[in-house]
Amino acid sequence: MPIQNSTTGEVLRSYNIDELKQQANLMRGYDLVALCAAGSGHAGGTLSIMDIAAALYLRVADHDPKNPNWQGRDRIVWSTGHKAPSLYLGLAFAGFCPKEDVALLRKLYSAYQGHPHWLKLPGVEVSTGSLGQGLSIAVGLALAARLDKKDHHIFCIMGDGEQQEGQIWEAAMEAGHFNLDNLIGIVDRNRLQIDGWVKDVMNVEPIEEKYHSFGWEVITINGHNMRQVVEALEKAKTGCGKPTVIIADTVKGKGVSFMEDIAGWHGKTPNVEELHQALKELGLDEEEQIPVQALFAHAKKYQAEVERKLEAKMPKFQRNYWWNAADTMKVQMKPTRLGFGQSLAANGDDPRVVCFGLDISGSITISEFYANKPERKARWISMGIAEQSATSAAAGLAKEGKLPVFGTYATFAAARNLDQIRTSICYGNFNVLIAGAHGGVSVGPDGATHQALEDLFSMCGLPNMSVVVPCDMVETRKATDYLLLKHVGPKYIRFAREATPIVTDQNTPFVFGKANVIRLRRESPNFIEAFETKLESDYRDECEDLTIVACGPMVPEAMRAAYILKSDFGYETRILNMHTMKPLDCEAVVRAARDTSVVLTAEEHQIGALAWPVASIITESHELYGIPVITGAIGVKDRFGDSGAPWELIKEFEVSAEHIAAKAVELIGVKKSRSGEPVCEAHLVVTK
Ligand SMILES: Cc1ncc(C[n+]2csc(CCOP(=O)(O)OP(=O)(O)O)c2C)c(N)n1
């Protein structure tokens, strides 16, 4: 049954095959406009799945756009969460939401998150984005339907690369074991994933035989032949006593010649020129069939409102101190991840070094290990999208004396595989380097599922583990050099995706386990030259007004905060660059607390990975007994991430220099009022 009124059972709209083809084509057009307006997202996979999305949402699934939570509806799970725009367009074209709103894709506060979030948009069944989990959720939904004696169906859309996740096969086994004939899997077999062809990255074929052996009914179709798509979906709904999987042969980038079958279009969006070309190829008349300019205008207006809201909530100072906003204190920005790749390129000749690919190799720069070095290819092991197994395999390699390195988004490098890190690596105390890439909010528009904001809790909490969070690209290079070849044991390095300020150079000290002190000395044309950095153990107290303890990208923010505090209030700041979070430099914290009696932590993480150990050092230190220390913490306040531009998120999550400075002013005010000292006028304005 198609789209219906759930109260009366009246069919609201039904599409024949030709109409479905047209709708799918139009949905492709809207997809590309939304991706272009967003400036990030996944063109290739959204285009390959679009015919199936159109067939499901416009003809096959029982649902009611006016009653998205109708109990009798079919459930559609998008395990392949990065194809969210196709889901949104399915909903929009079925009437769940306005079509033009899909142009708000990946923007801050938008219901159209980079990966689907069911709590934001009615009609989205579950939240996904971490691959390989959807089929298990679908098993749960199918079991619930059976327990409740309901006859609706559960569809689960997956990718072929996604089949590399072990959890898929646990769920496949469960569905077969329980004969869940209300469950229909769909595999978008476009043969490509991020790192290249699925068969080269980690072969998943023969998929049909695999599902068959797990007790599934298997149907193979051409996923772009609308008749075949509809017939397969409708047949699967008739039930045959076991779960059905539809293996749909598709083309990544389908419909746009320059995107088809090109791996590079996985996570890429068309620019305006490419968009026009693509719409032409799709045979879509701009303005007549698709209101391109109106969609762009809608996105722009929304974005302007986002920026207004963000600016309104920013702490205000005497002038705009934002990065590179003035003619002075200019800073260069580069992504920290580049330092990781540079180190692997430089140190990879050591025959013990073995690097694992987890299908995100270029973006996190681990592929630099073998770039232009064919002789290292034997020590480059592509494991596919299989973080858990790769983690334990790394332990096995380490057991035999190798130096294994693996990395992916920090959420998948340190959370999805947490028990494997704990038991296979840390308990056995194996020499494995784990890279938590794209840490913090800097992965931006991808949204909450991809923003690691909790990884440091678990990594710092594991016995035997060492943890380094470098502050810029240069320090990332030094930290990787050290961890890779000199440090023995489990080790975690966390770095960001976005370009962040370069605040160290070759001469800046980096000693594992030892904090650096950074002091603002002057205003200078170049930000980096305005500061002096020393090993904390070489530093002598200068009676500063407060200490800011920071790690990672919060170090440059703390430096900018120090500049604001000095310029607007005359306050002196001691910054501790706590690049090594485990073992933490306790002595540096104790000295700073004793000397300045105000300690503010700053972390791009849920508050606590840095704040709590620092607070615990202060409360437990005998040297500080009887000395009042005022503490504060800047970080993410117990909430999930959101889609948005990285620097917008820095503001939204209140982890900018302005937030650090405002908190510092408040804490210094408490200190001064306790000692009866006067505070400057500007101070009163900010704290009012
Ligand atoms: C657990 C997990 N690991 C890694 C990623 C990053 N990632 C997003 S899409 C993708 C490739 C997916 O390939 P495939 O399933 O074939 O999808 P398609 O090529 O159709 O887009 C990867 C590795 C992720 N989202 N989740």
The ligand as a MOL file (V3000), in Angstrom:
LIG
                    3D

  0  0  0     0  0            999 V3000
M  V30 BEGIN CTAB
M  V30 COUNTS 26 27 0 0 0
M  V30 BEGIN ATOM
M  V30 1 C 31.6990 2.6860 11.9620 0
M  V30 2 C 32.0370 3.6510 10.8830 0
M  V30 3 N 33.2790 3.6320 10.3730 0
M  V30 4 C 33.6230 4.5220 9.4100 0
M  V30 5 C 32.7190 5.4220 8.9480 0
M  V30 6 C 33.1160 6.4430 7.8960 0
M  V30 7 N 32.4720 6.1290 6.5960 0 CHG=1
M  V30 8 C 31.3800 6.7950 6.1770 0
M  V30 9 S 30.8130 6.2370 4.7120 0
M  V30 10 C 32.0350 5.0890 4.6070 0
M  V30 11 C 32.1240 4.1820 3.4120 0
M  V30 12 C 30.8760 3.4080 3.2250 0
M  V30 13 O 30.9600 2.6100 2.0870 0
M  V30 14 P 29.6340 1.9440 1.5230 0
M  V30 15 O 28.9170 1.2480 2.6110 0
M  V30 16 O 30.0000 1.1180 0.3520 0
M  V30 17 O 28.7530 3.1840 1.1240 0
M  V30 18 P 28.6640 3.9450 -0.2760 0
M  V30 19 O 29.9150 3.6710 -1.0260 0
M  V30 20 O 27.4930 3.3840 -0.9640 0
M  V30 21 O 28.4860 5.3860 0.0530 0
M  V30 22 C 32.8710 5.1580 5.7280 0
M  V30 23 C 34.0360 4.3170 5.9590 0
M  V30 24 C 31.4430 5.4190 9.5360 0
M  V30 25 N 30.5020 6.2870 9.1830 0
M  V30 26 N 31.1220 4.5010 10.4640 0
M  V30 END ATOM
M  V30 BEGIN BOND
M  V30 1 1 1 2
M  V30 2 1 2 3
M  V30 3 2 2 26
M  V30 4 2 3 4
M  V30 5 1 4 5
M  V30 6 1 5 6
M  V30 7 2 5 24
M  V30 8 1 6 7
M  V30 9 2 7 8
M  V30 10 1 7 22
M  V30 11 1 8 9
M  V30 12 1 9 10
M  V30 13 1 10 11
M  V30 14 2 10 22
M  V30 15 1 11 12
M  V30 16 1 12 13
M  V30 17 1 13 14
M  V30 18 2 14 15
M  V30 19 1 14 16
M  V30 20 1 14 17
M  V30 21 1 17 18
M  V30 22 2 18 19
M  V30 23 1 18 20
M  V30 24 1 18 21
M  V30 25 1 22 23
M  V30 26 1 24 25
M  V30 27 1 24 26
M  V30 END BOND
M  V30 END CTAB
M  END
